[in-house]
Amino acid sequence: GSELPLSLIEGLGGPAVDESADIWDFAQDFLVHATYEGAVIRMNEPALALLGGLLPIDPEAPGATQAALQAMRETGKPVRLSAPVETVEGEQRHISWSIAPHPSGLSFFAIGRDTTASMEARQRLRETEERLIQMQQMETLGQLAGGVAHDFNNLLVPILNVLELVAKRPQEDPDF
């Protein structure tokens, strides 16, 4: 069947496993444990590199972030939010957060993912779609103008033919 090799099974619980290693050491998303007052309890390396140890979610800031944290604190239910964050280099990044209360009710855990690239890609796609729509409208307008010009030409040809005949008519012959 689909059994795991014995060496792998032994390695999972044996002394070779570093017991101090946990998700905080391996996660590539931003992991933050903080108090509702804004004090950082723990932050993983990717979060430290991006944020420099500062809490990216300001519990005192007015707006959606504060409202979400307050609602989570009152209900005990996790929340999701997206917010722009300034990095230690002063760059603006857009981070999508999943935030859950600590069982003590005194702090919360936040898992953040940088969504800047996907947001920029979605924006470029929207702009490209808008340009495509404009190009299609211009093409349609060009086809319409071409059709109108063709129809106008069809009306002018008989008139020009009659005028040409009138111009060729001898002046002395009234019956021509």
C-alpha positions in Angstrom: 0.0 0.0 0.0 1.0 3.6 0.7 3.0 3.1 3.9 5.6 5.6 5.0 9.2 4.3 5.1 10.2 3.3 8.6 13.1 5.8 8.7 10.7 8.6 8.1 8.3 7.5 10.8 11.2 7.1 13.3 12.5 10.5 12.3 9.2 12.2 13.0 9.3 11.4 16.7 12.8 10.5 17.4 15.6 12.5 19.0 16.8 13.9 15.6 13.8 16.3 15.6 14.5 19.7 16.9 11.7 20.2 19.5 12.3 24.0 19.6 11.6 24.3 15.9 8.0 25.3 15.2 5.9 27.0 12.6 7.3 30.4 13.7 10.7 29.2 12.3 9.4 27.8 9.0 6.5 30.1 8.0 7.1 32.4 5.1 4.0 34.4 5.8 4.1 37.1 8.5 3.3 35.8 11.9 2.6 38.2 14.7 1.5 37.7 18.3 0.5 41.0 19.9 -1.6 42.5 22.7 -4.7 44.5 22.0 -2.8 47.5 23.3 -0.3 47.1 20.4 2.7 45.5 22.1 4.5 42.8 20.0 4.9 39.6 21.9 6.5 37.6 19.1 7.2 38.1 15.4 8.7 35.7 12.9 11.7 36.5 10.7 9.8 37.4 7.6 7.6 39.8 9.6 10.7 41.3 11.3 12.5 41.8 7.9 9.4 43.5 6.5 8.2 45.5 9.5 11.3 45.9 11.7 9.5 44.7 14.8 6.7 47.3 14.7 3.2 46.1 14.9 1.7 46.4 11.4 -1.9 46.4 12.8 -2.4 49.5 14.9 -5.2 48.7 17.4 -5.5 52.4 18.2 -5.9 53.5 14.6 -9.4 54.6 13.6 -11.2 52.8 10.8 -11.7 49.3 9.7 -8.6 47.8 11.5 -9.7 49.1 14.9 -13.3 48.1 14.3 -12.3 44.5 13.2 -10.0 44.1 16.3 -12.7 45.4 18.6 -15.3 43.1 17.1 -12.9 40.2 17.4 -12.2 41.1 21.0 -15.9 41.3 21.9 -17.0 38.2 20.0 -13.9 36.0 20.2 -14.3 35.2 16.5 -11.4 35.5 14.0 -11.4 38.3 11.4 -9.9 39.0 8.1 -8.7 42.3 6.8 -6.5 43.9 4.2 -4.4 46.9 4.9 -1.5 48.9 3.4 1.7 48.6 5.5 4.8 50.7 5.4 8.0 48.5 5.4 11.2 49.4 7.2 12.5 50.7 3.8 9.5 53.1 3.6 7.8 51.1 0.8 4.1 50.6 0.8 3.0 47.0 0.6 -0.6 45.6 0.8 -1.0 42.8 3.4 -3.9 40.5 3.8 -4.4 39.5 7.4 -6.1 36.7 9.2 -6.4 37.5 12.9 -7.5 35.3 15.7 -7.8 36.0 19.4 -5.5 34.2 21.9 -7.5 32.0 24.2 -6.6 34.3 27.1 -8.5 37.2 25.5 -5.6 39.5 26.2 -3.8 39.2 22.8 -4.2 38.0 19.3 -2.3 36.1 16.5 -2.1 37.6 13.1 -1.0 35.8 9.9 -0.2 38.2 7.1 0.5 37.6 3.4 1.9 40.2 1.0 -0.7 40.6 -1.7 0.9 43.6 -3.4 2.0 41.8 -6.5 -1.4 40.1 -7.1 -3.2 43.5 -6.5 -0.9 45.2 -9.0 -1.4 42.3 -11.5 -5.2 42.7 -11.1 -4.9 46.4 -11.6 -2.9 45.9 -14.8 -5.5 43.4 -16.0 -8.3 45.9 -15.4 -6.4 48.6 -17.2 -5.7 46.2 -20.1 -9.3 45.2 -20.3 -10.3 48.9 -20.4 -7.9 49.6 -23.2 -9.2 46.5 -25.1 -12.8 47.8 -24.7 -11.7 51.2 -26.0 -10.0 49.6 -29.0 -13.1 47.5 -29.8 -15.2 50.7 -29.5 -12.9 52.5 -31.9 -12.9 49.6 -34.3 -16.7 49.6 -34.2 -16.8 53.3 -34.8 -14.4 52.9 -37.7 -16.5 50.2 -39.3 -19.6 52.4 -38.8 -17.9 55.4 -40.3 -16.7 53.3 -43.2 -20.2 52.0 -43.8 -21.7 55.5 -43.7 -19.0 56.7 -46.2 -19.8 53.8 -48.5 -23.5 54.5 -48.4 -22.9 58.2 -49.0 -20.7 57.3 -52.0 -23.5 55.1 -53.3 -25.9 58.1 -53.2 -23.4 60.5 -54.8 -22.5 58.3 -57.8 -25.9 58.7 -59.5 -25.9 62.4 -58.8 -22.4 62.8 -60.2 -23.4 60.7 -63.3 -26.4 63.0 -64.0 -24.2 66.1 -63.5 -21.7 64.7 -65.9 -24.4 64.1 -68.5 -25.7 67.6 -68.1 -22.2 69.0 -68.5 -21.8 67.0 -71.8 -25.1 68.2 -73.2 -24.8 70.5 -76.2 -26.1 74.0 -75.4 -28.1 74.2 -78.6 -30.0 70.9 -78.2 -32.9 71.5 -75.7 -34.1 67.8 -76.1 -30.8 66.3 -75.1 
